């Protein structure tokens, strides 16, 4: 695998960009080596500055559910750009996006567009605090909800990848308002609600955890959170930035039949452009300015190019059979990895939900962040490096989910598993 040009670009980037990257996990600190600088994507494949080609399971960290450079998305974005790139004024396409989200998600009666998942969770949490008159938030270890001060506690994902517990610069007073419990542990959640119940504004959860690897909810967990919120007066917030329109058209809330009070969306709703949203019950969202007194604003919120790309993506996802196809591909990858590992004598547990999957070098089960952290780090590093060298691009962190797209075909899965067989042979030699 050639890396000369990427190494040159990284050296150049490090002079002007902290760590040479604009988001920490891209730096390959956990896996070693040089991150490939990507120059082009087409379908399920990406190409780097050195001319290497990879089957891509990162998908820009989730948004590209149709694949790279999808023609319908490019066509919609170009048409929107021809009329102007941004107005900072109301446009019809924002209304169309709000209507499309509300049609797909019955729990979302009104919605406000923003520009990132962090902005969505930050704004939804502010709204929850205003509505309830409470200040604490209950979150789960290993769930990442953006780099909001009070939520960078036990945040999984890039924070865990870098081996830091939170972040300097976050006031202690903010973290003291955050209550942490293990994911999938309803008993611990009930105990926390008993202790802090009349102080908790919201229970915030990734309904399918994707920032400690892919960890589905155990039966009854989400339903239990709904019941706890109903009893305590807290709001239930689903962070569906990752799962929204990926695990089902109506998100994880539709897949599992649990209705949150507020939902945060991102990634897919922008169709590969920066866009996100938060929404929920009409009476709650009516508190958002200018309709109400909870202030939130954004210069590029509802950007028409991002809305056009997002709507083109959502339109394709309304076609019959698309989620069945995504599910088949992710399951084929996960099951294939499990079968190869078993044959090679390597402990591995896998999971797949809709268009996302994950794997851990761990005998399983993996149900929370403590389980995820027991995954064999050196085996993951070796597997990642071997797969990259063989043309398969995985997330450079053991704490990230993998993503498939409608562009992944049986031949791409076969190529991936052939590479995985050779890579797992090398992993088996790691003590």
C-alpha positions as CSV (number, residue, x, y, z in Angstrom):
1,X,0.0,0.0,0.0
2,X,1.5,3.4,-1.0
3,X,1.5,6.1,1.6
4,X,4.0,8.7,0.4
5,X,1.6,11.4,-0.6
6,X,-0.6,11.0,2.5
7,X,2.5,11.2,4.7
8,X,3.5,14.4,3.0
9,X,0.0,15.8,3.4
10,X,-0.1,14.8,7.1
11,X,3.2,16.6,7.8
12,X,1.9,19.7,6.1
13,X,-1.4,19.6,7.9
14,X,0.3,19.2,11.3
15,X,1.9,22.6,10.9
16,X,-1.5,24.4,10.7
17,X,-4.2,22.0,12.0
18,X,-4.0,20.5,15.6
19,X,-2.9,16.9,15.1
20,X,-3.2,17.4,11.4
21,X,-6.9,16.6,11.4
22,X,-10.2,18.4,12.0
23,X,-11.8,15.7,14.1
24,X,-9.6,13.6,16.6
25,X,-10.4,10.0,15.7
26,X,-9.3,10.6,12.1
27,X,-5.7,10.9,13.3
28,X,-5.1,7.1,13.6
29,X,-3.6,7.5,17.1
30,X,-5.3,4.3,18.3
31,X,-4.2,2.2,15.3
32,X,-0.9,3.6,14.2
33,X,0.2,4.4,10.8
34,X,-0.7,7.3,8.5
35,X,-4.3,8.2,7.8
36,X,-5.0,8.0,4.1
37,X,-5.9,11.4,2.7
38,X,-9.0,10.7,0.6
39,X,-9.6,12.5,-2.7
40,X,-12.6,10.8,-4.3
41,X,-15.5,8.4,-3.5
42,X,-17.8,6.5,-5.8
43,X,-20.4,4.0,-4.6
44,X,-19.0,2.0,-1.7
45,X,-15.4,2.8,-2.6
46,X,-13.0,5.6,-1.8
47,X,-9.6,6.5,-3.3
48,X,-6.7,8.2,-1.6
49,X,-4.0,10.7,-2.6
50,X,-1.6,7.8,-3.3
51,X,-4.0,6.0,-5.7
52,X,-5.1,3.3,-3.2
53,X,-8.7,2.0,-3.5
54,X,-10.7,0.8,-0.5
55,X,-14.2,-0.7,0.2
56,X,-15.5,1.9,2.6
57,X,-17.3,1.0,5.8
58,X,-16.9,4.5,7.4
59,X,-19.2,6.3,4.9
60,X,-18.3,9.7,6.3
61,X,-19.2,8.3,9.7
62,X,-22.7,7.5,8.7
63,X,-24.4,10.0,6.4
64,X,-23.7,8.3,3.1
65,X,-26.4,5.6,3.2
66,X,-26.7,5.8,-0.6
67,X,-23.0,5.6,-1.1
68,X,-20.5,8.2,-2.3
69,X,-21.3,10.6,-5.1
70,X,-24.9,9.3,-5.5
71,X,-26.2,10.8,-8.7
72,X,-29.6,11.8,-7.3
73,X,-28.0,13.6,-4.4
74,X,-25.4,15.4,-6.6
75,X,-28.2,16.4,-9.0
76,X,-30.3,17.8,-6.2
77,X,-27.3,19.7,-4.7
78,X,-26.3,21.2,-8.0
79,X,-29.8,22.4,-8.7
80,X,-30.0,24.0,-5.3
81,X,-26.5,25.7,-5.7
82,X,-27.5,27.1,-9.1
83,X,-30.0,29.3,-7.1
84,X,-27.6,30.3,-4.4
85,X,-25.7,28.6,-1.6
86,X,-27.2,30.3,1.4
87,X,-29.7,33.0,2.2
88,X,-30.2,33.3,6.0
89,X,-33.9,33.6,5.2
90,X,-36.8,31.2,5.1
91,X,-36.9,28.9,2.1
92,X,-39.6,26.4,0.9
93,X,-37.1,23.5,1.0
94,X,-36.8,23.8,4.8
95,X,-40.5,23.3,5.1
96,X,-40.3,20.2,2.9
97,X,-37.6,18.8,5.1
98,X,-39.6,19.4,8.3
99,X,-42.6,17.7,6.7
100,X,-40.5,14.7,5.5
101,X,-39.1,14.1,9.0
102,X,-42.5,14.4,10.6
103,X,-44.0,12.0,8.2
104,X,-41.3,9.4,8.9
105,X,-41.2,9.9,12.7
106,X,-44.5,10.0,14.5
107,X,-42.7,11.2,17.7
108,X,-41.6,14.4,15.8
109,X,-44.5,16.8,15.4
110,X,-42.3,19.9,15.0
111,X,-38.6,20.2,14.1
112,X,-35.8,22.8,14.1
113,X,-32.9,22.4,11.7
114,X,-29.4,23.0,12.9
115,X,-25.9,22.3,11.4
116,X,-24.4,19.5,13.5
117,X,-25.4,16.6,15.8
118,X,-23.6,18.4,18.7
119,X,-25.8,21.5,18.1
120,X,-28.9,19.3,18.0
121,X,-28.2,17.5,21.4
122,X,-27.1,20.8,23.0
123,X,-30.3,22.5,21.9
124,X,-32.6,19.6,22.8
125,X,-31.1,19.5,26.3
126,X,-31.5,23.2,26.8
127,X,-35.2,22.8,25.8
128,X,-35.6,19.9,28.2
129,X,-34.2,21.9,31.1
130,X,-36.4,24.9,30.3
131,X,-39.6,22.8,30.0
132,X,-39.0,20.8,33.2
133,X,-37.3,23.5,35.3
134,X,-34.7,20.9,36.2
135,X,-30.9,20.9,35.6
136,X,-29.5,17.4,35.7
137,X,-29.3,15.1,32.7
138,X,-28.9,11.3,33.0
139,X,-26.7,9.8,30.3
140,X,-25.1,6.4,29.7
141,X,-21.4,5.5,29.8
142,X,-20.0,5.1,26.4
143,X,-22.7,7.1,24.6
144,X,-21.4,10.1,22.8
145,X,-23.7,13.1,22.2
146,X,-21.3,15.6,20.7
147,X,-18.8,17.8,22.4
148,X,-21.3,19.6,24.6
149,X,-19.6,20.5,27.9
150,X,-22.0,18.6,30.2
151,X,-22.1,15.5,27.9
152,X,-18.3,14.9,27.6
153,X,-18.4,12.6,30.5
154,X,-18.0,8.8,29.8
155,X,-18.5,9.8,26.2
156,X,-17.0,6.7,24.4
157,X,-16.1,7.2,20.8
158,X,-13.1,9.6,20.1
159,X,-12.8,10.4,23.8
160,X,-12.3,6.8,24.7
161,X,-10.1,6.2,21.6
162,X,-7.7,8.9,22.9
163,X,-7.8,7.5,26.4
164,X,-9.0,10.6,28.2
165,X,-12.0,10.6,30.6
166,X,-13.5,13.9,29.4
167,X,-11.9,17.1,28.5
168,X,-9.9,19.9,30.1
169,X,-11.8,23.2,29.8
170,X,-15.1,21.7,30.9
171,X,-16.3,23.4,34.1
172,X,-16.7,21.1,37.0
173,X,-20.1,22.7,37.7
174,X,-21.3,21.3,34.3
175,X,-20.1,17.8,34.8
176,X,-21.7,17.7,38.3
177,X,-25.1,18.1,36.6
178,X,-24.5,14.9,34.6
179,X,-25.6,11.6,36.1
180,X,-23.9,8.5,34.5
181,X,-25.1,4.9,34.5
182,X,-24.1,1.9,32.5
183,X,-25.9,1.4,29.1
184,X,-28.4,-1.4,29.1
185,X,-28.6,-1.4,32.9
186,X,-32.2,-0.6,33.8
187,X,-31.6,-1.4,37.5
188,X,-28.8,1.2,37.8
189,X,-31.0,3.7,35.9
190,X,-33.9,3.1,38.3
191,X,-31.6,3.7,41.3
192,X,-30.3,7.0,39.8
193,X,-33.8,8.2,39.2
194,X,-34.8,7.3,42.8
195,X,-31.9,9.4,44.0
196,X,-32.2,12.4,41.6
197,X,-35.7,12.0,40.2
198,X,-37.0,15.4,40.9
199,X,-33.8,17.0,39.6
200,X,-33.4,15.1,36.3
201,X,-34.6,17.1,33.2
202,X,-33.9,14.3,30.7
203,X,-32.7,10.8,30.2
204,X,-30.5,11.0,27.0
205,X,-29.7,7.8,25.2
206,X,-28.4,6.5,21.9
207,X,-31.2,3.9,21.3
208,X,-28.6,1.8,19.5
209,X,-25.2,2.7,20.9
210,X,-22.8,3.4,18.1
211,X,-20.0,5.2,19.9
212,X,-18.7,2.3,21.9
213,X,-19.0,0.1,18.9
214,X,-22.4,-1.2,17.8
215,X,-24.3,-2.2,20.9
216,X,-28.0,-2.8,20.6
217,X,-30.4,-2.3,23.5
218,X,-31.3,-5.4,25.5
219,X,-35.0,-6.3,25.5
220,X,-37.0,-4.0,27.7
221,X,-34.3,-1.4,28.2
222,X,-35.8,1.4,26.0
223,X,-39.3,0.6,27.2
224,X,-38.0,0.8,30.8
225,X,-36.5,4.2,30.2
226,X,-39.9,5.4,28.8
227,X,-41.7,4.2,31.9
228,X,-39.1,5.8,34.2
229,X,-39.5,9.2,32.5
230,X,-43.3,8.9,32.7
231,X,-43.1,8.3,36.4
232,X,-40.4,10.9,37.2
233,X,-41.5,13.8,35.0
234,X,-38.2,13.7,33.1
235,X,-38.2,13.9,29.3
236,X,-36.9,11.0,27.2
237,X,-34.4,12.2,24.6
238,X,-33.3,9.8,21.8
239,X,-30.0,10.7,20.1
240,X,-30.7,9.4,16.7
241,X,-28.0,11.3,15.0
242,X,-26.6,8.0,13.9
243,X,-29.6,5.7,13.9
244,X,-32.1,8.1,12.3
245,X,-33.0,6.9,8.8
246,X,-30.3,4.2,9.1
247,X,-31.8,1.4,11.2
248,X,-35.3,2.0,9.9
249,X,-37.1,4.8,8.0
250,X,-38.5,6.0,11.3
251,X,-35.3,5.4,13.2
252,X,-34.7,3.3,16.2
253,X,-37.9,4.6,17.8
254,X,-39.9,3.0,15.0
255,X,-37.7,-0.2,15.0
256,X,-38.2,-0.7,18.8
257,X,-41.7,0.9,19.1
258,X,-40.6,3.4,21.9
259,X,-41.7,7.0,21.5
260,X,-39.3,9.6,22.9
261,X,-40.3,13.2,23.9
262,X,-37.5,14.7,21.8
263,X,-35.3,13.3,19.1
264,X,-32.0,14.5,17.7
265,X,-31.1,13.7,14.1
266,X,-28.1,14.3,11.9
267,X,-25.8,12.7,9.3
268,X,-28.3,11.2,6.8
269,X,-30.7,14.2,6.9
270,X,-27.9,16.3,5.3
271,X,-27.2,13.8,2.6
272,X,-23.4,14.3,3.1
273,X,-23.7,18.0,3.8
274,X,-23.6,19.6,7.3
275,X,-27.1,19.4,8.6
276,X,-28.9,18.1,11.7
277,X,-32.2,18.6,13.6
278,X,-34.0,18.3,16.8
279,X,-37.7,17.8,17.2
280,X,-40.5,16.3,19.2
281,X,-43.9,17.0,20.6
282,X,-45.6,20.2,19.5
283,X,-46.1,21.5,23.0
284,X,-42.4,21.1,23.7
285,X,-41.1,22.6,20.5
286,X,-43.5,25.5,20.8
287,X,-41.1,26.8,23.6
288,X,-38.3,27.3,21.0
289,X,-37.8,30.9,19.9
290,X,-39.3,32.8,18.2
291,X,-42.5,30.9,19.0
292,X,-41.4,30.6,22.7
293,X,-38.7,31.7,25.1
294,X,-35.9,29.1,24.7
295,X,-33.3,30.7,22.4
296,X,-31.4,28.9,19.7
297,X,-30.2,30.2,16.4
298,X,-27.9,29.4,13.5
299,X,-26.7,31.3,10.5
300,X,-26.6,28.2,8.2
301,X,-29.4,26.3,9.8
302,X,-31.7,24.8,7.1
303,X,-29.0,25.5,4.4
304,X,-30.8,25.0,1.0
305,X,-28.0,22.9,-0.5
306,X,-27.9,20.6,2.5
307,X,-31.7,20.4,2.6
308,X,-31.8,19.4,-1.1
309,X,-29.2,16.7,-0.6
310,X,-31.0,15.4,2.5
311,X,-34.4,15.3,0.8
312,X,-32.9,13.4,-2.2
313,X,-31.5,10.9,0.2
314,X,-34.8,10.5,2.1
315,X,-36.7,10.1,-1.1
316,X,-34.5,7.1,-2.1
317,X,-35.0,5.6,1.4
318,X,-38.8,5.5,0.8
319,X,-38.3,2.9,-2.0
320,X,-39.5,-0.6,-1.1
321,X,-36.9,-3.0,0.2
322,X,-34.1,-0.5,0.9
323,X,-33.9,-1.3,4.7
324,X,-34.1,-5.0,4.0
325,X,-31.2,-4.6,1.7
326,X,-29.1,-2.6,4.2
327,X,-29.9,-5.2,6.9
328,X,-28.9,-8.1,4.7
329,X,-25.5,-6.5,3.9
330,X,-24.6,-5.5,7.5
331,X,-25.7,-8.9,8.7
332,X,-23.6,-10.6,6.0
333,X,-20.5,-8.6,7.1
334,X,-21.1,-9.3,10.8
335,X,-21.9,-13.0,10.4
336,X,-19.0,-13.4,8.0
337,X,-16.5,-11.9,10.4
338,X,-17.9,-14.1,13.2
339,X,-17.5,-17.3,11.1
340,X,-14.0,-16.4,10.0
341,X,-12.9,-15.6,13.6
342,X,-14.4,-18.9,14.9
343,X,-12.5,-20.8,12.2
344,X,-9.3,-19.1,13.0
345,X,-9.7,-19.6,16.8
346,X,-10.1,-15.9,17.6
347,X,-12.6,-14.7,20.1
348,X,-15.0,-12.2,18.4
349,X,-18.5,-11.0,19.0
350,X,-20.5,-9.1,16.4
351,X,-23.7,-7.2,16.1
352,X,-25.8,-5.7,13.2
353,X,-28.8,-3.4,13.3
354,X,-30.2,-2.1,10.1
355,X,-27.4,-0.4,8.1
356,X,-24.8,-0.5,10.9
357,X,-22.7,-3.2,12.4
358,X,-19.9,-3.7,14.9
359,X,-17.4,-6.2,16.2
360,X,-15.3,-6.7,19.3
361,X,-12.3,-8.9,19.9
362,X,-14.1,-10.2,23.0
363,X,-16.0,-13.5,23.7
364,X,-19.1,-11.5,24.4
365,X,-21.7,-10.6,25.2
366,X,-21.0,-6.9,24.9
367,X,-23.9,-5.0,26.4
368,X,-22.2,-1.9,27.9
369,X,-19.1,0.3,27.8
370,X,-17.3,-1.8,30.4
371,X,-17.8,-4.9,28.2
372,X,-16.6,-2.9,25.1
373,X,-13.4,-1.8,26.9
374,X,-12.5,-5.4,27.4
375,X,-12.0,-5.9,23.6
376,X,-8.4,-6.9,22.8
377,X,-6.8,-3.7,21.7
378,X,-3.8,-5.1,20.0
379,X,-5.9,-7.6,18.0
380,X,-8.0,-4.8,16.8
381,X,-5.0,-2.7,15.8
382,X,-3.5,-5.7,13.8
383,X,-6.9,-6.4,12.2
384,X,-7.4,-2.8,11.2
385,X,-3.9,-2.5,9.7
386,X,-4.2,-5.8,7.8
387,X,-7.6,-4.9,6.4
388,X,-6.5,-1.4,5.3
389,X,-3.5,-2.9,3.5
390,X,-5.9,-5.3,1.7
391,X,-8.2,-2.5,0.6
392,X,-10.9,-2.4,3.3
393,X,-11.4,0.9,5.1
394,X,-12.8,0.5,8.6
395,X,-13.2,3.1,11.4
396,X,-9.8,3.6,13.0
397,X,-11.2,3.0,16.5
398,X,-12.5,-0.1,18.3
399,X,-15.3,2.2,19.7
400,X,-17.0,3.0,16.4
401,X,-19.8,1.3,14.5
402,X,-19.3,0.4,10.8
403,X,-21.8,1.5,8.2
404,X,-23.0,-0.1,5.0
405,X,-24.7,1.7,2.1
406,X,-27.1,0.8,-0.7
407,X,-24.0,0.8,-3.0
408,X,-22.5,-2.2,-1.2
409,X,-23.0,-5.3,-3.3
410,X,-22.5,-9.0,-2.7
411,X,-19.1,-8.8,-4.5
412,X,-18.0,-6.1,-2.1
413,X,-18.9,-8.2,0.9
414,X,-17.1,-11.2,-0.6
415,X,-14.0,-9.0,-1.2
416,X,-14.2,-7.8,2.4
417,X,-14.5,-11.3,3.9
418,X,-11.7,-12.6,1.8
419,X,-9.5,-9.8,3.2
420,X,-10.8,-10.5,6.7
421,X,-9.8,-14.2,6.4
422,X,-6.2,-13.3,5.6
423,X,-6.2,-10.5,8.3
424,X,-7.7,-12.8,10.9
425,X,-4.9,-15.3,10.2
426,X,-2.5,-12.6,11.3
427,X,-4.6,-11.6,14.3
428,X,-4.6,-15.2,15.5
429,X,-0.8,-14.9,16.1
430,X,-1.3,-12.0,18.5
431,X,-1.1,-13.1,22.1
